[in-house]
Amino acid sequence: MNKVLAVAAAVMACGLGGCGSMPGGSGYGNSGWVTIFDGGPLDSFNRVGDANWRLEGGLAVSDKGNGYLVTKAAYADFELRAEFWVDAHANSGIFIRCEDPAKLNATTCYEVNIFDERPDPLYGTGAIVDVAKVSPMPKAGGQWNTYEITAKGDHFVVKLNGVVTADVHDGKHARGLIGLQSAPGAVKDVNGVVKFRKVQIRAL
């Protein structure tokens, strides 16, 4: 499939899946995956909050403040793959189907958590906060990890490094933006390091 046809197919699939336009996206291919971030400029995102997101060596990095990289496009049914690295103190997460572009939290979005030191580990790394608990909680700190998140209708499946950590039905949010978080951790005003090196999405 040539590039023009591949783009057309991906746009058609996205339209069927209700994910809207994807400014700044790249990486259309036979599989239907679209690359939101892969080491280049952060043009697919708006910044919300005061986290110090920046590019370092092809990675999106933050280690200070409280905020998000938020997609400019909204998505409904999709598969998401994200490669990330955090240290043991990091408080991060991938927020999906966020309804308010200026206010991202576990009420306005689904928060797929990355937080090894969360005081309540039932909603720590691998969980969907206030929706799907995880036990035992896996640890993500100090290594590269891959999240695979599937949202189809009211059904959500989360895999961390190939292992299912959440499988749940919930109907609060049907469509919305995606946000990458950097926030203070268990110690007040202390951030760990958060790095993302690739984020891809495929409409269902």
C-alpha positions in Angstrom: 0.0 0.0 0.0 1.5 3.4 -0.9 1.6 6.2 1.5 -1.4 8.1 0.1 -3.6 5.0 0.3 -2.3 4.1 3.7 -3.2 7.6 5.0 -6.6 7.4 3.5 -7.3 4.0 5.0 -6.2 5.2 8.5 -8.3 8.3 8.3 -11.3 6.2 7.2 -10.7 3.8 10.1 -10.4 6.7 12.5 -13.7 8.1 11.3 -15.5 4.8 11.8 -14.0 4.6 15.3 -14.9 8.2 16.2 -11.5 9.3 17.1 -11.6 12.6 15.1 -8.7 14.3 13.4 -5.1 13.7 14.5 -3.0 16.8 13.9 0.7 16.1 14.0 0.2 12.3 13.8 2.5 10.1 11.6 3.2 6.5 11.0 0.2 5.4 9.1 0.6 1.8 7.8 -1.0 -1.4 6.9 -1.8 -2.2 10.6 -3.8 1.0 11.1 -1.5 2.3 13.9 -0.9 6.1 14.1 2.1 7.4 15.9 1.2 10.3 18.2 4.8 10.6 19.6 8.0 9.0 18.5 10.8 11.3 19.5 9.9 14.3 17.4 8.3 17.6 18.3 5.4 17.6 20.8 3.1 19.0 18.1 0.3 16.5 18.7 -0.2 17.8 22.3 -1.4 20.8 24.2 0.2 21.5 27.6 -2.1 21.7 30.6 -0.6 22.6 34.0 3.0 23.5 34.9 4.9 20.2 34.5 8.2 20.9 32.7 7.6 18.6 29.8 10.5 18.8 27.3 12.4 16.8 24.6 15.6 15.2 25.7 17.3 12.7 23.3 14.1 11.9 21.5 12.2 11.4 24.7 9.3 13.4 26.3 10.6 14.0 29.8 9.3 15.7 32.9 10.5 15.8 36.5 8.9 18.9 38.0 5.5 20.5 38.4 2.0 19.1 37.9 0.6 18.8 34.5 -0.1 17.0 31.3 0.6 16.6 27.6 -2.9 16.4 26.1 -3.7 15.3 22.6 -5.4 17.8 20.3 -7.6 15.0 19.0 -10.4 13.2 20.8 -10.8 9.4 20.6 -13.6 6.9 21.2 -12.9 3.2 20.7 -9.2 2.5 20.3 -6.1 0.5 21.2 -3.2 2.6 22.6 0.4 1.5 23.0 2.8 3.6 25.1 6.5 3.0 26.0 7.5 4.8 29.2 10.2 4.9 31.8 9.7 6.2 35.4 11.9 6.1 38.5 10.5 4.6 41.7 9.2 7.9 43.0 7.3 9.0 39.9 3.6 9.8 39.8 2.4 9.5 36.3 -0.4 8.0 34.2 -2.2 7.8 30.9 -5.6 9.6 31.1 -8.1 8.5 28.4 -11.5 9.7 27.2 -11.0 13.0 29.0 -14.1 15.2 28.6 -12.6 18.5 29.7 -9.4 19.6 27.9 -8.5 22.0 30.8 -9.3 19.7 33.7 -7.9 16.2 33.7 -8.4 14.0 36.7 -9.9 10.6 37.6 -13.4 12.0 37.6 -13.3 13.6 34.1 -11.2 10.9 32.6 -10.2 7.3 33.0 -6.8 7.3 34.7 -4.6 4.3 33.9 -2.1 4.8 36.7 1.7 4.8 36.9 2.4 5.3 40.6 4.5 2.6 42.4 4.4 4.5 45.7 0.7 5.3 45.8 -0.5 5.1 49.4 -3.4 2.9 48.4 -1.7 0.4 46.0 -5.0 -1.1 44.9 -5.2 1.9 42.5 -1.5 2.2 41.8 0.4 1.1 38.8 -1.7 -1.0 36.4 -5.0 0.1 37.8 -7.7 2.4 36.5 -8.2 4.8 39.3 -11.6 4.4 41.1 -12.7 1.9 38.4 -10.5 -1.2 38.3 -8.2 -2.3 41.2 -5.0 -4.2 40.8 -3.7 -6.8 43.2 -0.8 -7.4 43.5 0.3 -4.1 42.2 3.2 -4.4 39.6 6.2 -2.1 39.7 7.2 0.0 36.8 10.1 2.0 38.3 13.6 1.8 36.9 12.8 0.1 33.6 11.2 0.6 30.2 7.6 -0.5 30.2 4.8 -0.9 27.6 1.2 -0.1 28.3 -1.4 -1.6 26.0 -4.8 0.0 26.6 -8.0 -1.1 24.8 -11.1 1.0 25.1 -14.1 -0.4 23.2 -17.5 0.8 24.2 -17.7 0.3 28.0 -15.0 -2.4 28.0 -11.5 -1.5 29.1 -8.5 -3.8 29.2 -5.0 -2.7 30.4 -1.8 -4.7 29.9 1.5 -3.8 31.4 4.4 -5.5 29.7 2.0 -8.1 28.3 0.3 -8.9 31.5 -3.4 -8.0 32.0 -3.7 -5.7 35.1 -7.3 -4.5 34.5 -10.3 -5.8 32.7 -13.5 -3.9 33.5 -16.8 -2.5 32.2 -17.7 1.1 32.9 -19.8 3.6 31.0 -19.0 7.0 32.4 -16.9 8.4 29.5 -17.5 7.5 25.8 -15.0 9.7 24.1 -12.4 12.3 24.8 -8.8 13.4 24.8 -5.7 11.5 26.0 -3.3 13.0 28.5 0.2 12.0 29.7 0.8 13.0 33.3 3.6 14.2 35.5 2.8 15.1 39.1 4.3 15.1 42.6 4.5 11.7 44.1 4.0 10.3 47.6 6.3 12.9 49.1 4.7 16.4 48.8 6.1 18.5 46.0 8.7 15.9 45.0 8.4 14.6 41.4 10.1 11.5 40.1 11.3 11.3 36.5 8.8 10.4 33.7 9.8 9.6 30.2 7.8 8.6 27.1 9.5 7.4 24.0 6.6 6.2 21.8 2.8 6.6 21.9 0.7 5.0 19.2 -3.0 4.6 18.6 -5.3 2.5 16.4 -9.0 3.1 16.0 -11.4 0.2 16.6 
